[in-house]
Amino acid sequence: MARVVVGSVALLALTMLAGCTRSPDTARVAEAPAGATRVTPTSTQPANAAPNAAQGEARAMPTDAATKGTTEEAMFGAGCFWGVESYFQQLPGVVQTAVGYSGGKVENPTYRQVCDDTTGHAEVIHIVFDPSKVTYEKLVRHFFHMHDPTQLNRQGPDYGRQYRSAIFTYSDAQRDTATAVRDRLTAAGKYKRPIVTEISPAKPFWKAEEYHQKYFDKNGGESCHIAPDGELD
């Protein structure tokens, strides 16, 4: 698998402003390349960001009443949620996406708390999808395809439990599907190292601060995720 290279110092500075990049020694801000300006985070959001009216919402369900009863939900953790959302929002059959936090032990966590790795939450994407257009199994296959599930508590340059590979399931059927896809990839020898993806029942989804939603749509830039090789299995 090849890594997508972040294309500019400016994007690195934005990432450091967000304040959630960790190095192996758990430093909160990554070392900047020569000539770059270190930006030390002083709050949980940029100074010009609007107040987060959505913080505290425990679900991200479709607002269009016509979709109710015809959609299902899924939730994945695959590293920095900016890149994960950018990937999944482009898939046919995905009705809505939102990024946030799940799998932790406190209610309504802030980005700063999650970055400090004190709450147990993972950065996740919540997906509302139309099962008549895309199956849950295909979403799981995309999940494994778009990141490296053998990295424990890490994805690309980001370190910490908040970046863990995780599938949070909303039903026994989703659990069985996710497990079957994982086991099939293992049996096929897809990866040189064991898959470490957590598969567990979904806990409440806490929507992240508004400036994180559709981040690349608003700010441009490139994902620092692992780039998929070849076609979807």
C-alpha positions as CSV (number, residue, x, y, z in Angstrom):
1,M,0.0,0.0,0.0
2,A,1.3,3.5,-0.8
3,R,0.9,6.5,1.4
4,V,-0.8,9.6,0.1
5,V,1.7,12.4,0.6
6,V,0.3,15.6,2.1
7,G,0.9,18.2,-0.5
8,S,1.8,21.4,1.4
9,V,3.2,22.9,4.5
10,A,0.0,24.8,4.8
11,L,-2.0,21.6,5.3
12,L,0.5,20.4,7.9
13,A,0.0,23.7,9.8
14,L,-3.7,23.3,9.7
15,T,-3.4,19.7,11.0
16,M,-1.2,21.0,13.8
17,L,-3.6,23.7,14.6
18,A,-6.3,21.1,15.1
19,G,-3.8,19.7,17.6
20,C,-4.5,16.0,17.3
21,T,-1.4,14.6,15.6
22,R,0.7,12.3,17.9
23,S,4.2,10.9,17.4
24,P,5.5,7.6,18.9
25,D,6.6,9.4,22.1
26,T,3.0,10.8,22.4
27,A,4.0,14.4,21.7
28,R,0.9,16.3,21.0
29,V,2.3,18.2,18.0
30,A,4.3,16.6,15.2
31,E,7.7,17.9,14.4
32,A,7.5,20.3,11.5
33,P,9.8,20.1,8.5
34,A,12.6,22.6,8.1
35,G,11.1,26.0,7.2
36,A,7.6,25.3,8.6
37,T,6.1,27.3,11.4
38,R,5.0,25.3,14.5
39,V,1.5,26.1,15.5
40,T,0.6,25.3,19.1
41,P,-3.1,24.6,19.7
42,T,-4.7,26.9,22.3
43,S,-8.3,25.9,22.0
44,T,-10.5,23.1,20.6
45,Q,-11.4,25.0,17.4
46,P,-10.0,27.7,15.2
47,A,-10.5,31.3,16.3
48,N,-12.8,32.0,13.3
49,A,-14.9,28.9,13.7
50,A,-18.6,29.3,14.4
51,P,-19.9,27.9,17.7
52,N,-20.7,24.2,17.5
53,A,-24.5,24.0,17.7
54,A,-24.4,20.3,16.9
55,Q,-22.0,19.3,19.8
56,G,-23.9,17.0,22.1
57,E,-26.1,15.4,19.5
58,A,-26.0,11.7,20.1
59,R,-27.0,10.7,16.5
60,A,-26.6,11.9,13.0
61,M,-29.8,10.8,11.2
62,P,-31.1,11.9,7.9
63,T,-33.1,15.2,7.9
64,D,-35.2,14.2,4.9
65,A,-38.3,12.5,6.2
66,A,-38.7,10.7,2.9
67,T,-35.6,8.7,3.7
68,K,-36.8,7.5,7.1
69,G,-37.5,3.8,7.2
70,T,-35.5,3.2,3.9
71,T,-32.0,3.8,5.3
72,E,-29.6,2.1,7.7
73,E,-26.7,3.4,9.6
74,A,-23.0,2.3,10.0
75,M,-20.1,3.6,12.0
76,F,-16.4,3.2,11.3
77,G,-13.1,4.4,12.8
78,A,-10.2,4.4,10.4
79,G,-7.8,7.1,11.6
80,C,-8.3,10.9,11.2
81,F,-11.9,11.3,10.4
82,W,-11.4,14.1,7.8
83,G,-10.0,11.6,5.3
84,V,-12.5,8.9,6.2
85,E,-15.4,11.1,5.6
86,S,-13.9,12.4,2.3
87,Y,-13.7,8.8,1.1
88,F,-17.1,7.6,2.1
89,Q,-19.2,10.6,1.2
90,Q,-18.3,9.9,-2.5
91,L,-19.7,6.4,-2.5
92,P,-23.0,5.8,-4.4
93,G,-25.8,4.9,-1.9
94,V,-24.3,6.9,1.0
95,V,-27.1,9.4,1.9
96,Q,-25.4,11.3,4.7
97,T,-22.1,11.4,6.6
98,A,-21.0,13.1,9.9
99,V,-17.8,12.8,11.8
100,G,-17.6,12.5,15.6
101,Y,-16.5,10.4,18.5
102,S,-17.7,7.0,19.8
103,G,-16.5,4.1,21.9
104,G,-15.6,6.1,24.9
105,K,-16.6,6.4,28.5
106,V,-17.8,10.0,28.9
107,E,-20.7,11.9,27.4
108,N,-20.4,14.8,24.9
109,P,-16.5,14.7,24.6
110,T,-14.7,17.6,23.0
111,Y,-12.0,17.3,20.4
112,R,-9.4,18.4,22.9
113,Q,-10.5,15.6,25.3
114,V,-10.3,13.0,22.6
115,C,-6.9,14.3,21.4
116,D,-5.6,14.0,25.0
117,D,-6.7,10.3,24.9
118,T,-8.5,10.5,28.2
119,T,-12.0,9.4,27.2
120,G,-11.4,6.2,25.3
121,H,-13.2,7.6,22.2
122,A,-12.2,6.9,18.6
123,E,-12.6,9.4,15.8
124,V,-15.4,7.9,13.7
125,I,-17.6,8.5,10.8
126,H,-21.3,7.9,11.1
127,I,-22.9,6.9,7.8
128,V,-26.6,6.8,6.7
129,F,-26.9,4.7,3.6
130,D,-29.6,3.3,1.3
131,P,-29.2,-0.6,1.4
132,S,-31.0,-0.8,-2.0
133,K,-28.0,1.0,-3.5
134,V,-25.1,-0.1,-1.4
135,T,-24.9,-3.1,1.0
136,Y,-23.4,-3.0,4.4
137,E,-21.0,-5.7,3.3
138,K,-19.7,-3.4,0.5
139,L,-19.3,-0.5,3.0
140,V,-17.2,-2.9,5.2
141,R,-15.1,-3.9,2.2
142,H,-14.5,-0.2,1.4
143,F,-13.6,0.3,5.1
144,F,-10.8,-2.3,4.9
145,H,-9.8,-1.1,1.5
146,M,-9.2,2.6,2.4
147,H,-7.0,2.2,5.4
148,D,-4.4,-0.2,6.9
149,P,-6.3,-2.3,9.5
150,T,-3.0,-3.9,10.8
151,Q,-1.8,-0.7,12.4
152,L,-2.6,-0.7,16.2
153,N,-3.8,2.6,17.5
154,R,-2.3,4.4,14.5
155,Q,-3.1,5.4,11.0
156,G,-0.5,6.9,8.8
157,P,1.3,9.7,10.7
158,D,-1.3,9.8,13.5
159,Y,-0.8,7.9,16.8
160,G,-3.2,7.2,19.7
161,R,-6.2,5.1,20.6
162,Q,-8.5,7.7,19.0
163,Y,-7.1,6.6,15.7
164,R,-7.8,2.9,16.2
165,S,-9.3,0.8,13.5
166,A,-12.8,0.0,14.5
167,I,-16.2,-1.2,13.3
168,F,-19.1,-0.3,15.6
169,T,-22.1,-2.4,14.7
170,Y,-25.8,-1.7,15.1
171,S,-27.1,-5.2,14.9
172,D,-26.0,-8.9,15.1
173,A,-26.3,-9.0,11.3
174,Q,-23.8,-6.2,11.0
175,R,-21.5,-7.9,13.5
176,D,-21.6,-11.1,11.5
177,T,-21.0,-9.4,8.2
178,A,-18.0,-7.4,9.5
179,T,-16.5,-10.5,11.1
180,A,-16.9,-12.5,7.9
181,V,-15.3,-9.9,5.8
182,R,-12.4,-9.6,8.2
183,D,-11.9,-13.3,8.4
184,R,-12.1,-13.7,4.6
185,L,-9.3,-11.1,4.2
186,T,-7.2,-12.9,6.8
187,A,-7.7,-16.2,5.1
188,A,-6.8,-14.8,1.7
189,G,-3.5,-13.5,3.1
190,K,-4.4,-9.9,2.1
191,Y,-2.1,-8.4,4.7
192,K,1.4,-9.4,5.9
193,R,0.4,-8.6,9.5
194,P,-2.7,-9.5,11.6
195,I,-5.8,-7.4,11.3
196,V,-6.3,-5.5,14.6
197,T,-9.6,-4.0,13.8
198,E,-12.0,-3.8,16.8
199,I,-15.5,-5.1,16.1
200,S,-17.9,-4.1,18.9
201,P,-21.5,-3.0,19.5
202,A,-22.1,0.7,18.7
203,K,-22.1,3.1,21.6
204,P,-23.6,6.6,21.3
205,F,-22.2,8.8,18.4
206,W,-21.2,12.3,19.5
207,K,-21.1,14.6,16.6
208,A,-17.8,16.5,16.4
209,E,-17.5,20.3,16.3
210,E,-18.9,21.8,13.1
211,Y,-15.5,22.9,11.7
212,H,-14.6,19.2,11.4
213,Q,-17.6,18.3,9.2
214,K,-16.8,18.0,5.5
215,Y,-13.3,19.4,6.4
216,F,-11.7,18.9,3.0
217,D,-14.7,20.3,1.2
218,K,-14.3,23.5,3.3
219,N,-10.5,23.8,3.4
220,G,-9.1,21.7,0.5
221,G,-6.0,19.6,1.0
222,E,-5.2,15.9,0.8
223,S,-5.8,13.0,3.1
224,C,-2.8,11.6,5.0
225,H,-4.4,8.1,4.9
226,I,-2.9,5.1,3.3
227,A,-3.9,5.1,-0.4
228,P,-5.7,1.9,-1.5
229,D,-3.9,-0.3,-4.0
230,G,-5.9,-1.5,-7.0
231,E,-9.6,-2.2,-7.1
232,L,-11.9,-3.0,-4.3
233,D,-11.7,-6.7,-3.4
